Amino acid sequence: MTIKINTPLTLPSGVELPNRLVKAAMTERLANPRNEVTDRHLRLYKAWGDGGIGLQITGNVLVDRRNLEAPGNVVIDGAPSNEHAVMLSKWAEACKAGGGKVVMQLSHAGRQTQKLVNPQPDAPSAIAVDLPGGQFGTPRAMTGDDIKRLIEKYAIATKTARAAGFDGVQIHAAHGYLMSQFLSPLTNQRDDEWGGPLENRARLLLEVLKAAKAEAGPAFGVSVKLNSADFQKGGFTQDDSTAVIGMLNPLGLDFVEISGGNYEQPKMMDMEGLKPAHDDGARESTKQREAYFLDYAQEVQSVAEMTLMVTGGFRTREGMNAALESGEADLIGLGRPLCVDVDAPAQLVAGELSELPTWEKTLRIGPGIFGPNSSIGLFKALNGFGMQGWFYHQLHRIADGEDPNRKLGVLSAFLKMQGIDSKMAKAYQADLKQTESV
């Protein structure tokens, strides 16, 4: 049978997807100061659900309220209040209103928690993010008891997602967040059972997945997002990633999503970090192909016994279908294009659209704007975070029932994001202080 983007797929859990297109997880930062789901989430995710996507993966839902990707994250840190449980159920309903399915991504930011949230976040080792601007503090190395409590938090969040009507959870072990930090020898320099050789560095991910599987039950999937590499010398390599996938095979996962990079080396955004990327022997064909991580997915097919999802760089229907037909990918992850064109999946599936707009090429800040030294450090960071802010702003407009602002400048978007983050952080800190004083 020829497999194309409109071919249905039944995952190992029994969850049935109407097509092979997946909205990959993207931070939406729409939660209230208590880190709960809001009506803005419902509006945004219903728009995506109505747009013909086969599966939605939520933006990262954090399992520890003191270690956030951003102050506007949704958090499940223990059993939710009745009000939050109701909103979580409404969120799942909104996602599935168009006939697709939804998976909740569970995450912990670790050392990539901003200072305005926590100046000393939890991490495997006390190694700070190496970026200019002072946004990230030096983390605190977690104790063994901290790690055991964290595993339980993931189990509770999985149970909550199932009760709310989600179709599964995805454990985020990519992009430099906590699970990814444990996997990398650059950020995990422990000498206990959670560090050292790869089997120890992968132990937390495996224990979390086992805890999630124990809470899953029938017709509820557990999946993982994994870096192909972090593209840093001495870091998590493609060989490491392939070995981890071998460790995941016996767990009966619904799928593994292949991505790559972290804040210091943002390959998931097709951008170069401040230091040269370590390509880990990647072939030149990898750099020339439409999807960033497709060649690695092809190589790992001989090892992986589970469904593979590839995210990053897909823009043409022809390229998506070719990846599916060749067996290099089983699911196609789409991210930034859906921040602007929520109806694109239905148009792709129907054959009405052959190529997604590539907004990234128009969103670079010119080096002249900051003077002769702007090509280093600050300029690169502004381009990365400014581009992120541009897409983030579009999500907020859709969540407010407005059309995307395609004419927004990337510098303006960066400044807007900084202002919104600062405002949300103050509200978050005020609520956190009040909650802890009760």
Protein Blocks (a to p, Z undefined) as FASTA:
>chain_A
ZZdfklccddfkopacfbfcdcddddeklacfkopacfklmmmmmmmmmnopabdcdddd
dfbfklcfbfkbccdedjddfklmmmmmmmmmmmmmnopacddddddekjmlcfklomcd
cdfbdcdcddehilaccdddddfklmmmmmmmmmmmmmmmmmnopabdcddfeehiaklm
mmpmklmccfbfkgcjfklmmmmmmmmmmmmmmmnogoiacdddddfbgoighiacfklm
mmmmmmmmmnopabdcddeddfklcmknopacfbdcdekhpafklmmpmblklmmmmmmm
mmpccdcddeehiabfklmmmmmmnopafbdcdfklmmmmmmlmmmmmnopafbdcdfkl
mmcccfklnojklmgmklmmmmmmmmmmmmmmmmmmmmnopacdfkbcfklmmmmmmmmm
mmmmmmmmmmmmmmmmZZ
